[in-house]
Amino acid sequence: MFLKYSDMWDMDLGGRDRSHEIPHWFGNLAWIVIGGLCKLLFRYRVDNRNKLRAFQDATGALVICNHTSFFDVVFMYLAARPKQWVRLMGRDSLFDNAGGLLGQILSRVGAFPVKRDTADMASIKRAVRMLKNDELVGILPEGTRRGKTDRVPSIHAGVSVIARMAKVPILPMTVRGVERIKQKGRGVRLPKVTVDYGDPILVGDFDFLPKDERVEACTWYAMRECFALFYNTAPENVDMAALFPETRDYAPVFAEHPIPRHTSEELAAAAREARAEKVAKAAAKAAGAGKE
């Protein structure tokens, strides 16, 4: 019944290996209760969920989203259920709130901590392990809610580092409407909320760039896809220079060198084929060794 929440960070959840998995009962209960309330209050819907579902039982994926509200993470979690779990990477200070009760709740639904503004290798390695186990990991690359603090918006390139290490695609998504729930100087509202998924991105498609620019450019591109979903416009119409004034604007680079578009189904099929080939080679090798 009771598990130390730090132990759950290294347990499995919804991946290929489920031999040491976080118990599902609390996550299922949270999905029913919180999901029911959000459905009632915000009439939320999920568009293009097939782009997430395609990866089920095929490969892990790094799901990223722009950040306008605390509710972003709630809908990132809800939108994947009940068939999949998104393991959210959250600020480490959250896990000690309420005497560790919040940490217990977050860990029960698969979340794990990251030390903000540092190269937290423990969290990076944890995320890579999860992704290699065909799990979904959710990250908010802006690190803080847009317009809700005095921090200048920035993009954390660690997203692409994790995706490259784990050899998984990045899947952009957005949550529209949550930014209107609580605005400065106004009371709480109950707007309609829409979750929307975009097309997956491969870090390897950015290898034409100098090595020291690849992960930053990839994350910039992926975040532009998130904001294109958020504003319901073409990526080329998103003014990233205005959104991230202290970050290099890669728009001219990608205008000159368009990045290939992929579908989730295409990448999932490729992952299954690669796994089948690996299994076949291992079997052939074992058979050959047995004959010697």
Phi, psi and chi 1 to 4 in degrees:
 res  aa     phi    psi   chi1   chi2   chi3   chi4
   1 MET       -  -51.4 -174.2   76.6  175.1      -
   2 PHE  -100.0  133.3  179.2   78.9      -      -
   3 LEU  -130.2  139.9  -67.9  169.4      -      -
   4 LYS   -65.1  125.4 -171.5  176.4  179.1 -177.7
   5 TYR   -64.7  -28.8   62.1   77.9      -      -
   6 SER   -66.9  -25.5   56.5      -      -      -
   7 ASP   -70.7  -32.9  -69.6  -18.9      -      -
   8 MET   -69.3  -20.9  -72.7 -175.5  -84.7      -
   9 TRP   -63.6  -25.3  -56.7  -21.1      -      -
  10 ASP  -108.2   13.9  -66.1  -50.7      -      -
  11 MET   -94.7  164.3  -65.4  173.0   71.0      -
  12 ASP   -85.6  161.4  -51.1  -48.1      -      -
  13 LEU  -159.7  102.0 -172.2   60.7      -      -
  14 GLY    77.0   13.0      -      -      -      -
  15 GLY   -97.8 -163.5      -      -      -      -
  16 ARG   -69.7  -46.5 -174.0  174.3   66.5 -103.3
  17 ASP   -93.7  116.4 -178.3   -1.4      -      -
  18 ARG  -120.1   25.8  -58.1 -173.9 -178.5 -173.4
  19 SER   -72.0  -23.3   58.1      -      -      -
  20 HIS  -135.8   69.7 -172.3   51.7      -      -
  21 GLU  -103.1  148.3 -166.1  169.2   37.9      -
  22 ILE   -62.6  131.6  -62.0  172.1      -      -
  23 PRO   -55.7  140.5  -25.9   35.5      -      -
  24 HIS   -85.8  -16.0  -72.5 -169.3      -      -
  25 TRP   -58.1  -42.3   67.9  -91.5      -      -
  26 PHE   -71.0  -42.3 -176.0   86.1      -      -
  27 GLY   -61.6  -39.5      -      -      -      -
  28 ASN   -67.0  -40.2  -70.4  -24.0      -      -
  29 LEU   -65.0  -43.3 -179.4   62.5      -      -
  30 ALA   -62.0  -40.8      -      -      -      -
  31 TRP   -63.2  -42.5  173.2   66.5      -      -
  32 ILE   -66.0  -49.2  -67.8  169.4      -      -
  33 VAL   -72.0  -55.6  174.9      -      -      -
  34 ILE   -68.7  -40.0  -62.3  174.2      -      -
  35 GLY   -62.8  -39.7      -      -      -      -
  36 GLY   -63.9  -43.6      -      -      -      -
  37 LEU   -64.3  -42.7  -74.5  172.5      -      -
  38 CYS   -67.2  -35.1  -73.4      -      -      -
  39 LYS   -66.0  -40.7 -160.8   72.2  174.8  178.1
  40 LEU   -70.6  -46.4  176.0   66.2      -      -
  41 LEU   -80.5  -37.9  -62.5  174.8      -      -
  42 PHE  -114.4   -1.0  -55.3  113.3      -      -
  43 ARG    46.5   43.1  -66.0   87.4   71.3 -157.1
  44 TYR   -71.4  150.4   84.1   92.5      -      -
  45 ARG  -134.1  161.6   75.1  169.9 -165.5  -97.3
  46 VAL  -121.4  120.9 -177.2      -      -      -
  47 ASP   -99.9  143.3  -67.2  -18.7      -      -
  48 ASN    58.5   36.2  -62.3  -54.8      -      -
  49 ARG   -65.7  -21.4 -177.0  154.6   40.0 -166.8
  50 ASN   -58.5  -25.4   59.9  -61.1      -      -
  51 LYS   -70.9  -22.3  -64.6 -178.2  178.7 -177.5
  52 LEU   -89.6  -43.7  178.2   74.8      -      -
  53 ARG   -61.2  -29.9  -70.5  -75.5 -173.5 -103.1
  54 ALA   -58.2  -27.9      -      -      -      -
  55 PHE   -81.2  -10.1  -64.5  119.8      -      -
  56 GLN   -59.9  127.5 -171.9  175.7    9.1      -
  57 ASP    63.2   17.7  -58.5  -37.6      -      -
  58 ALA  -120.7  -50.6      -      -      -      -
  59 THR  -163.2  160.9  179.4      -      -      -
  60 GLY   -75.6  165.9      -      -      -      -
  61 ALA  -151.2  144.5      -      -      -      -
  62 LEU   -98.5  109.1 -171.4   57.8      -      -
  63 VAL   -92.6  125.5 -175.3      -      -      -
  64 ILE  -123.5  155.6   69.2  166.0      -      -
  65 CYS  -149.8  147.5 -177.3      -      -      -
  66 ASN   -71.3  161.6   57.2  -53.8      -      -
  67 HIS  -126.2  106.7 -162.1   11.6      -      -
  68 THR  -118.9  -13.7   60.6      -      -      -
  69 SER  -158.2  158.6  165.7      -      -      -
  70 PHE   -61.7  -24.0  -77.6  128.5      -      -
  71 PHE   -72.9  -13.7  -80.0   91.6      -      -
  72 ASP   -53.8  -47.5  -68.8  -38.9      -      -
  73 VAL   -69.1  -32.1  -65.8      -      -      -
  74 VAL   -62.2  -46.1  174.0      -      -      -
  75 PHE   -78.0  -24.9  -73.9  103.0      -      -
  76 MET   -61.4  -40.8  -75.8 -179.3   78.1      -
  77 TYR   -71.7  -49.0  173.5   76.3      -      -
  78 LEU   -63.6  -39.4  -67.6  177.3      -      -
  79 ALA   -64.2  -26.6      -      -      -      -
  80 ALA   -84.2  -23.7      -      -      -      -
  81 ARG   -78.9  156.8  -59.8  -61.0  -37.7  -83.4
  82 PRO   -92.8   -5.1   35.1  -37.4      -      -
  83 LYS   -80.8  -26.0  -66.0 -176.5  178.1 -179.9
  84 GLN  -133.5  161.0  -67.1  163.7  -72.6      -
  85 TRP  -119.6  135.7  -57.2   77.9      -      -
  86 VAL  -105.1  119.6  173.8      -      -      -
  87 ARG   -89.6  103.6  -55.0 -160.9   63.2  171.3
  88 LEU   -81.1  135.0  -64.0  159.8      -      -
  89 MET   -91.6  116.1 -178.5 -176.2  -76.9      -
  90 GLY  -120.8  160.1      -      -      -      -
  91 ARG   -56.6  132.6 -170.3  173.3   72.9 -114.6
  92 ASP   -61.1  -31.9   61.1  -22.8      -      -
  93 SER   -65.5  -21.6   57.5      -      -      -
  94 LEU   -65.4  -31.4  -67.6  173.7      -      -
  95 PHE   -73.1  -16.4  -71.5   76.2      -      -
  96 ASP   -98.5   -2.1  -68.5  -33.1      -      -
  97 ASN   -65.1  151.1  -74.6   -8.0      -      -
  98 ALA    55.5   41.0      -      -      -      -
  99 GLY    65.1   26.3      -      -      -      -
 100 GLY    92.2   -3.5      -      -      -      -
 101 LEU   -64.4  -41.3  177.1   60.9      -      -
 102 LEU   -64.7  -36.5 -175.1   57.0      -      -
 103 GLY   -62.9  -38.5      -      -      -      -
 104 GLN   -65.0  -43.2 -178.2   72.2 -153.6      -
 105 ILE   -65.3  -48.8  -67.8  170.7      -      -
 106 LEU   -62.3  -43.1  -68.1  172.3      -      -
 107 SER   -67.3  -33.6  -58.7      -      -      -
 108 ARG   -62.5  -30.1  -76.0  -82.3  180.0  178.3
 109 VAL   -96.9    8.8  -62.0      -      -      -
 110 GLY   101.9   -0.4      -      -      -      -
 111 ALA   -73.3  158.3      -      -      -      -
 112 PHE  -148.5  156.4   61.8  101.6      -      -
 113 PRO   -89.4  158.2   34.3  -36.3      -      -
 114 VAL  -139.9  140.7   61.1      -      -      -
 115 LYS   -81.5  116.7  -65.3  178.0 -178.1  177.0
 116 ARG   -69.5  146.2 -165.5  160.2   67.2  176.2
 117 ASP    64.8   24.8  -60.1  -35.0      -      -
 118 THR  -137.7  161.2   65.5      -      -      -
 119 ALA   -85.5   82.4      -      -      -      -
 120 ASP   -80.6   89.9 -171.7  -12.5      -      -
 121 MET   -66.7  -30.0  -71.9  -52.8  -60.2      -
 122 ALA   -62.9  -43.8      -      -      -      -
 123 SER   -70.5  -37.9  -69.0      -      -      -
 124 ILE   -62.3  -47.1  -70.7  173.8      -      -
 125 LYS   -64.2  -37.2  -70.4  178.3 -179.7  179.0
 126 ARG   -63.7  -44.6 -172.1  171.0  -79.3  131.8
 127 ALA   -64.2  -41.3      -      -      -      -
 128 VAL   -62.4  -42.4  169.6      -      -      -
 129 ARG   -60.7  -44.2 -179.0 -166.1   62.4   77.9
 130 MET   -60.8  -46.3  -66.8  171.8 -178.2      -
 131 LEU   -64.7  -38.1  -68.8  165.0      -      -
 132 LYS   -68.3  -19.1  -74.2 -175.1  174.1 -178.9
 133 ASN   -91.0   15.9 -171.1   41.7      -      -
 134 ASP    65.8   27.5  -66.1   -9.6      -      -
 135 GLU   -91.9  166.4  -61.7  177.7   50.5      -
 136 LEU  -101.5  134.1  -59.8  173.4      -      -
 137 VAL  -120.7  131.9  172.2      -      -      -
 138 GLY  -109.1  132.1      -      -      -      -
 139 ILE  -135.6  144.3  -62.0  179.3      -      -
 140 LEU  -107.6   96.7  -58.0  164.5      -      -
 141 PRO   -64.1  -17.5  -23.5   35.7      -      -
 142 GLU   -74.1  -22.3  -68.4  175.7  -84.1      -
 143 GLY    80.7  -23.5      -      -      -      -
 144 THR  -149.5  161.3 -169.9      -      -      -
 145 ARG   -71.0  130.1  -67.1  166.9  -63.7  150.4
 146 ARG   -67.0  127.4  177.2  170.5  -69.4  -86.9
 147 GLY    79.1    0.3      -      -      -      -
 148 LYS  -106.2   -7.1  -59.3  -63.7  174.0   66.0
 149 THR  -136.3  175.5   70.8      -      -      -
 150 ASP   -90.6    8.0   57.1    0.9      -      -
 151 ARG   -74.5  138.0  -65.9  167.9   63.2   95.5
 152 VAL   -73.9  128.2  176.8      -      -      -
 153 PRO   -57.3  135.2  -23.8   34.7      -      -
 154 SER  -143.1  166.2   59.9      -      -      -
 155 ILE  -113.6  126.3  -60.6  174.4      -      -
 156 HIS   -92.9  112.6  -62.0  -80.1      -      -
 157 ALA   -70.8   -5.8      -      -      -      -
 158 GLY   -57.8  -23.3      -      -      -      -
 159 VAL   -54.9  -50.5  167.2      -      -      -
 160 SER   -70.6  -30.9  -61.6      -      -      -
 161 VAL   -61.7  -46.1  172.8      -      -      -
 162 ILE   -63.5  -46.3  -67.8  170.5      -      -
 163 ALA   -62.1  -39.6      -      -      -      -
 164 ARG   -66.5  -44.0 -177.5 -179.6  -73.3  -83.7
 165 MET   -64.0  -38.2  -69.8  173.8   65.7      -
 166 ALA   -86.8  -12.8      -      -      -      -
 167 LYS    59.6   49.8  -61.7  179.5 -178.8  178.5
 168 VAL  -127.4  159.7  -62.0      -      -      -
 169 PRO   -77.3  158.9   26.1  -32.8      -      -
 170 ILE  -100.4  130.4  -62.8  171.7      -      -
 171 LEU  -114.2  110.2 -174.7   68.8      -      -
 172 PRO   -74.0  146.6   -9.1   24.3      -      -
 173 MET  -149.2  171.3   67.0  166.7  -72.5      -
 174 THR  -148.8  163.6 -163.3      -      -      -
 175 VAL  -128.3  108.3 -173.7      -      -      -
 176 ARG   -93.3  136.9  -66.9 -169.2  -67.5  -91.9
 177 GLY   107.9  -29.6      -      -      -      -
 178 VAL   -64.2  -25.7  -71.4      -      -      -
 179 GLU   -66.1  -15.9   72.8  -77.1   -0.8      -
 180 ARG   -97.2   -3.4  -60.3 -162.3  -57.2  -86.2
 181 ILE   -63.4  -48.0  -65.7  174.9      -      -
 182 LYS  -138.7  105.5 -176.5   64.4 -179.4   77.2
 183 GLN  -107.4  151.5  -64.8  175.4  -50.3      -
 184 LYS   -58.1  129.1 -169.8  174.2 -178.8  179.6
 185 GLY    81.9    3.2      -      -      -      -
 186 ARG  -125.9  159.4  -64.0 -175.7  177.9 -177.2
 187 GLY   -77.6  177.5      -      -      -      -
 188 VAL   -71.2  134.7  175.2      -      -      -
 189 ARG  -116.0  166.3  -63.7 -178.1  174.8 -175.6
 190 LEU  -126.2   70.4  -58.0  174.7      -      -
 191 PRO   -76.2  162.9   32.3  -37.0      -      -
 192 LYS   -71.8  139.3  -71.5 -175.2  178.3 -179.8
 193 VAL  -117.3  137.6  170.5      -      -      -
 194 THR  -127.0  127.5  -57.7      -      -      -
 195 VAL   -99.0  135.0  178.9      -      -      -
 196 ASP  -138.8  137.0 -161.4   -0.4      -      -
 197 TYR  -108.5  145.7  -67.3   95.7      -      -
 198 GLY  -105.1 -163.5      -      -      -      -
 199 ASP   -87.6  146.2  -67.5  -36.4      -      -
 200 PRO   -70.5  156.7   26.8  -35.1      -      -
 201 ILE  -126.7  138.6  -62.7  160.6      -      -
 202 LEU  -105.7  128.6  -66.7  178.2      -      -
 203 VAL   -61.1  -33.3 -176.5      -      -      -
 204 GLY   -62.8  -20.3      -      -      -      -
 205 ASP   -70.6   -7.8  -72.2  -21.6      -      -
 206 PHE  -104.4   11.7  -62.5   81.3      -      -
 207 ASP   -72.3   -5.9  -74.9   -7.2      -      -
 208 PHE   -73.6  -16.5   69.2   93.2      -      -
 209 LEU   -84.4  159.8  -72.0  164.4      -      -
 210 PRO   -55.6  145.9  -26.3   34.8      -      -
 211 LYS   -54.5  -37.9 -166.3  171.9 -177.4  178.6
 212 ASP   -77.7   -2.7   60.1  -15.1      -      -
 213 GLU  -110.6  -12.3  -63.9  179.7   15.5      -
 214 ARG   -61.9  -50.7  -67.0  171.4 -173.0  171.0
 215 VAL   -69.6  -36.9  -66.6      -      -      -
 216 GLU   -65.5  -44.5  179.4 -178.2   72.6      -
 217 ALA   -65.2  -39.8      -      -      -      -
 218 CYS   -63.6  -45.1  178.0      -      -      -
 219 THR   -66.0  -40.0  -52.6      -      -      -
 220 TRP   -58.4  -46.1 -176.9   97.4      -      -
 221 TYR   -63.5  -43.3 -178.7   91.4      -      -
 222 ALA   -64.7  -38.6      -      -      -      -
 223 MET   -69.2  -33.0  -76.1  -55.4  -60.2      -
 224 ARG   -63.6  -36.6 -172.8  174.4   71.0  166.7
 225 GLU   -63.9  -39.2  -66.0  -73.5  -50.9      -
 226 CYS   -62.5  -45.6  -69.4      -      -      -
 227 PHE   -70.9  -29.1  -81.5  101.6      -      -
 228 ALA   -64.0  -39.8      -      -      -      -
 229 LEU   -66.1  -42.0  -68.0  167.6      -      -
 230 PHE   -62.4  -45.2 -176.4   74.5      -      -
 231 TYR   -88.2   -2.3  -66.6  122.1      -      -
 232 ASN    55.1   52.9 -159.7   19.4      -      -
 233 THR  -141.6  174.8 -172.3      -      -      -
 234 ALA   -72.3  144.8      -      -      -      -
 235 PRO   -54.0  -35.9  -26.6   35.2      -      -
 236 GLU   -64.9  -18.7  -64.4   76.7   16.4      -
 237 ASN   -87.9   -7.0  -64.5  -25.3      -      -
 238 VAL   -80.4  125.6  177.4      -      -      -
 239 ASP   -87.4   85.1 -171.3  -10.3      -      -
 240 MET   -69.2  -27.4  -69.9  -70.1  -78.0      -
 241 ALA   -64.7  -34.7      -      -      -      -
 242 ALA   -76.6  -36.4      -      -      -      -
 243 LEU   -71.9  -36.1  -69.6  168.7      -      -
 244 PHE  -131.2   76.2  -60.6   99.3      -      -
 245 PRO   -62.7  -22.0   22.2  -33.6      -      -
 246 GLU  -101.7    8.4  -64.7 -175.1   -2.1      -
 247 THR  -111.8  142.0  -57.8      -      -      -
 248 ARG   -57.1  138.4  177.0 -178.0  170.6 -177.8
 249 ASP   -91.9  112.4 -173.9    4.8      -      -
 250 TYR   -92.4    7.2  -76.6   91.0      -      -
 251 ALA   -55.2  -45.5      -      -      -      -
 252 PRO   -61.7  -34.7  -23.5   35.2      -      -
 253 VAL   -63.9  -46.7  174.4      -      -      -
 254 PHE   -79.5  -19.7  -62.1  129.1      -      -
 255 ALA   -68.8  -35.3      -      -      -      -
 256 GLU   -82.7  -31.0 -176.8  178.3  -17.8      -
 257 HIS  -130.2   83.1 -166.1  -66.1      -      -
 258 PRO   -60.3  140.6  -21.9   33.7      -      -
 259 ILE   -85.4  134.4  -59.7  -60.5      -      -
 260 PRO   -57.7  142.8  -19.8   30.7      -      -
 261 ARG   -93.4  139.7  -53.7  -65.9  -64.3 -167.3
 262 HIS  -125.5  161.1  -56.9  -78.2      -      -
 263 THR  -111.5  155.6   67.3      -      -      -
 264 SER   -63.4  -38.7  -63.3      -      -      -
 265 GLU   -62.1  -41.1  -68.8   77.0   12.1      -
 266 GLU   -61.7  -47.6  164.7 -159.0  -21.0      -
 267 LEU   -70.7  -35.2  -60.9 -173.4      -      -
 268 ALA   -65.9  -41.4      -      -      -      -
 269 ALA   -63.7  -41.2      -      -      -      -
 270 ALA   -64.3  -38.7      -      -      -      -
 271 ALA   -65.9  -41.1      -      -      -      -
 272 ARG   -65.6  -41.1  -71.9 -169.9  176.8   95.0
 273 GLU   -64.2  -43.4 -176.4  178.5  -15.0      -
 274 ALA   -63.0  -38.2      -      -      -      -
 275 ARG   -68.1  -40.6 -179.4  174.7  -62.0  162.3
 276 ALA   -63.6  -40.0      -      -      -      -
 277 GLU   -64.7  -40.0  -71.1  179.9   -1.2      -
 278 LYS   -64.8  -42.8 -174.1  175.6 -179.5 -179.8
 279 VAL   -64.1  -42.2  170.5      -      -      -
 280 ALA   -63.9  -41.5      -      -      -      -
 281 LYS   -64.9  -40.9  -73.4 -178.8 -179.8  178.1
 282 ALA   -65.0  -39.2      -      -      -      -
 283 ALA   -67.0  -41.0      -      -      -      -
 284 ALA   -65.4  -39.9      -      -      -      -
 285 LYS   -64.7  -41.8 -175.0  176.2 -179.5 -178.6
 286 ALA   -66.7  -37.3      -      -      -      -
 287 ALA   -67.3  -39.5      -      -      -      -
 288 GLY   -65.9  -39.7      -      -      -      -
 289 ALA   -67.2  -32.5      -      -      -      -
 290 GLY   -69.9  -24.7      -      -      -      -
 291 LYS   -82.5  -18.9  -68.3  178.4 -179.6  179.0
 292 GLU   -75.7      -  -67.1  178.2   -1.1      -
